[in-house]
Amino acid sequence: MKSTRLSVVSPVYLAEELIDELTNRLHQTLKNICDDYEIILVEDGSPDNSWQRIQSLCKKDARVKGIKLSRNFGQHYAITAGLEKAQGKWVVVMDCDLQDKPEEIPLLYAKTNDNYAIVYACRAVRKDGFIKRISSKLFYSLFGYLTESKQDSSIANFGIYHKEVIAAILKMKDHVRYFPTMVQWVGFSSAKVNVDHGHREHGKSSYSWKKLINLAFNNIIAFSDKPLRITIKLGFTISFVSFCIGVYYLFKYSTGSIEVLGYTSLIISIWFLSGLIIFILGILAIYIGKIFDKVKNRPTFIVSDKINIDE
């Protein structure tokens, strides 16, 4: 790490109209904390003119640094790309949509004086729509259950992290990247600070329902083997229930209560058990697919261009 004291990393996607305001507010905020800081904007294959705006800002001020990915890899891969180039003792990670307010950074930074390596920004009152708030709570509840971890829907990427935390995260070579869970996994002392969550200034979230479902599914598979253990329990339960039903019908048959076994129960059993077997095989296939992705050892992202970034 070089001597830069504070780094801000922000993934950029569909933010052409936001980048100027974001950087201006960051400059106004960061100069009151320290003179030595950098702003790293990672353009994640955005279809608009976000990269052109980043280039313009970088030419005006060397403290603004730009990284362009070769295509849209995803928010958390873009964050990783920025973290690899961050040189600060403390690193702030925040979204570019201005719902994470730059003006809240001093509160997070002040809390680090209490010897915390991680300070999360807690969105006590979220300014998102009703559907997004509910879907977020459902996602974190399901994700927490299946990964056997504590998840808080009021906490996302926004926070400040010591360089040792960032170094530990970068050592994780997971093919699937999800920044909040990776921060949680590496440990270190942490605290929460309530911050004011802003309204979205322009446009709408790039996360569609399909992307949210894929994000949840991929991260559950990547961070937990609980779905496999659930299938074992499900199989054992069905076997036990089937055994009990078998004993019951055998008893009825031996007493002469049943002369001809029912066609309906036979067909239902065949279809149900066939579906269960296919379901279990599907889960196994997904895990094997993830192993296949891992052993290919492809890079998790590719940088096509950068500006004001030292090699």
N, C-alpha and C positions, 0 to 999 in steps of 0.2 A: 504494500500500500504506500502511496505517496503522501504528501503532507496535507492534501485537501481534507478539510475538517468535516464537511457536511456534503453529502451527495443526495440528490433527489432523482429517483427513477420513475418514469411514467410511461406506460405503454400507450401508443397512440393509434386510434382507428376511427375513421369517420369524424375527425376533429378539426377539419380545416378552419372552421369558424371559431374554434375555441383556443387554439394554440397561442395566439398572441396574448389574449387575456390571461391564460394560464401562466405563461412565462413572466408577464409584467407583474402579476400578483405574487409570484414566487420571488422575483427580484426584490420587491418591496418588503416582503416578509423575511427573507433569508439575510438581507444586509443588516437587519436589526439583531440577528443572532451571531453572525460571524462574517468576516471579510472574505474568508476562503471557502467557497462553495462551488458546486457544479450542478447543472440541470441536464440530465440525460433523458432525451426523448427517443423512444424506440418505436419507429413506424412499422406497424405489423401488416404490411401488404394492403394498405388502405386504398380503396378505389378512387378516392377523391384527391385533392391536391395537398394533402397533409405534408408530404415529404418536401414539396416546394416551399411551403411555409417554414418548415424546420430548417431547411438550407438557408433561407433568408435570415432567420433569427441567429443561426450559428455564425454567419458572416459578420453580423453586427456586434456580437458579443461572444468571445471565446469561452466564456463560462457555460454557454449553452452548447451541448454536444448532441449530435444526431447519429442514430443507427437505423439503417433501413434493412428489413428482412426481405429475402428474395420472394416471399409470398406470405399469405396469411397463415401463420402457424398457430395462433391463439394467444390470448392475453397473458397466460402464465409462462409461455415460452418467451414472449417478448420481455417479460419481467426478468427472466433468467439472463437473457442477452444483455440487458442493462446492468444487472448485478455483476456480471463478469467484468465490466469496464468501470464500475464504481470504485473510486479511490478514497472515499471518505472514511473517517473513523466511525461516523454515524451515517446510516443510509435510510432515507425516507422513501417508502414506496407508496404511490398514490395513483388513482385513476385520473384520466385527463378530462373527464366530463364536468369538472368543477363541483361535483357533489361532495368530493373530498376537498374541503376548503384549505387553500394554502395558509390562510390566517390562523389555522389551528395548530400549525407545526410548532410554534413556540411553546404551547402547552405540553406537547409530547416531548420536546427537547428538555424542558425544565424538569420533567419527571425522571429523566435519566440521571439526574444528580442524586437520586436516591438509590443509586447502584443497581438499577435494572438494566439488563441487556436488551430487553424487548419492551416496548411500550405500544400497546394496541390503541387505536382510535376506536372508541365505542360509540356507535350511532344510537344514542339513547332514544331519539325520536327520528325515525326514518322519514324522508320526504318523498318516498316512492309511492306509486299507485297501490291500491288495495290488492290487486291481483299479484303484483310483484312481491309485496310483503308476505302474502300468504304462501306463495310458491317458494319463497326463500326459506320460510320457517319449515315447510314440509321437506324441502331439500336437506336442510341441516339436521332435522330430526331423523330422517331416514339415513342420512350419511353417518350421523353419530351412532345410531343403533348398529348399522352394518359394519362400521369400522371400530366399534367399541371404544369410542373416544368422545370427549365432551366438545360439543360444537355450539357456538354462539352466533345466531343469525345477525346480531348487531355488530359483529366484527368481520371485516373483509380484508383487503390488502393493505389499507391505510394504516400506517404505523411507522415507528422509527426503530432501527435495528443496529446493534453494534456490529462492527466489522467481523468479529469472531462468529457471530450468528450467521452472517452472510457467507463467510468462508465455509462453515459447516454445511450450509444448504447447497453450496456449489459442489461440494464433495459427493452429494447424493446424485447418482447417475440414473435415477429413475427415468424410464422412457416417457411416462405420463407425469407431467408437472402440474402441481396444484399448490400455489405458494402458501396459503394459510395453513394447510395441513403439514407441509414441509417445515414451516416455522414451529408448529406445535411439536412435531416429531423430534427436532434437534434439542428441544429443552431450553435451558438457560432461564435465568430469573426474569419474570415478566410482570407487568402491571397493565391496568386499563385506565384510560382517561376518557371521560365523556366529552364528546365534541359536537359541534353544531353541524348537522348534515344538510347540505345545500340542495336546492331544487335543480333539476337538470336544465341547463341553460338553452341548449339547442338539440334538436333531433330527438331520437329515441334510442334505447339500449340496443346494442348489436346482438344481444343474446335473445334469440328466438326460443320458443318452447322446445323445438327440436334440438337446438344447441345446448339448452339447459339440461335436457334429458340425457344427451350424449355425455355432457360434462359429469353429471351425477353418476351415470353408469360406469364410465371409464375410471373415475376416481375410486368408486367402491371396489371395482375389480383390482385396481392398482394398489390400494392401501389395505385390503382386507381379504382374508380367505373365509370369512364368515358365511358367504353364500354356499360354499362347499360344505361347511359344517351343518348348515341348515338343511341341505338336501339329505345328509346322513340321518339327521333327526327325523325328517319327514318320512324317509324310507323305513326307519325303525318303527315309527308310529303306525304307518300303514300296515306293516308286517304284523305288528302286535294286534291291531284291530282286525285284520284279516284272519289271524289265528283264532281270536275269540269268536268271530262270526262262524268260522269253520267248525269249531267245537260245538257251537250252538246248533248249527244245521245237522251236524253228525248225530247229535243227541236226538233231535227231532226225527231224523231218518230212522234211527235205531228203534224208536218207539212207534214207528209206523205213522207218524203225523204227516210225513211228506212221502208221496209216491213218485212224483216226477219233479225234478229240479226245475226251477223257473228259467225260462229263456231270457227274460228281461234282466235279471240280476247277473246272468252270465255275460250278456253283451255289455252292460254297464261296466262290469269289472274289467273286461278286456280293453275297452276304450279308455277307461280311467287309468289303468296301469300302463298302457301303451303311451298315453300322453305324459305320464309321470316319468317314464323311462326316457322319452325324447327330451323332456325338460331338463333332466339331470345331465344327459349327454350334451345338451346345448351349453349348459354352464361349464362343463369340463372343456368343451371345445373353445369357449371364449378364453379361458385361462391358458390353454395351449396356444391359442392365437397370440395372446400377449407375450408368452414366452418366445414365440417365433419372431415377433416384432423386436424383442430385446436382443436376441442372438444375432439379428442382422446388423446390429450396432451402427445404425444410421445416426447422423447428427440430429439432435432434437430441434435445431433451427439452423438456418444458413443466412449469413449477413452478406448482402449484395453491395452495400455502400455505407460509408460512415464519414463523418466530418467532425473535426476538432477532437478526434479520438486518437490517443497515443497507442502505438502498437505494443 
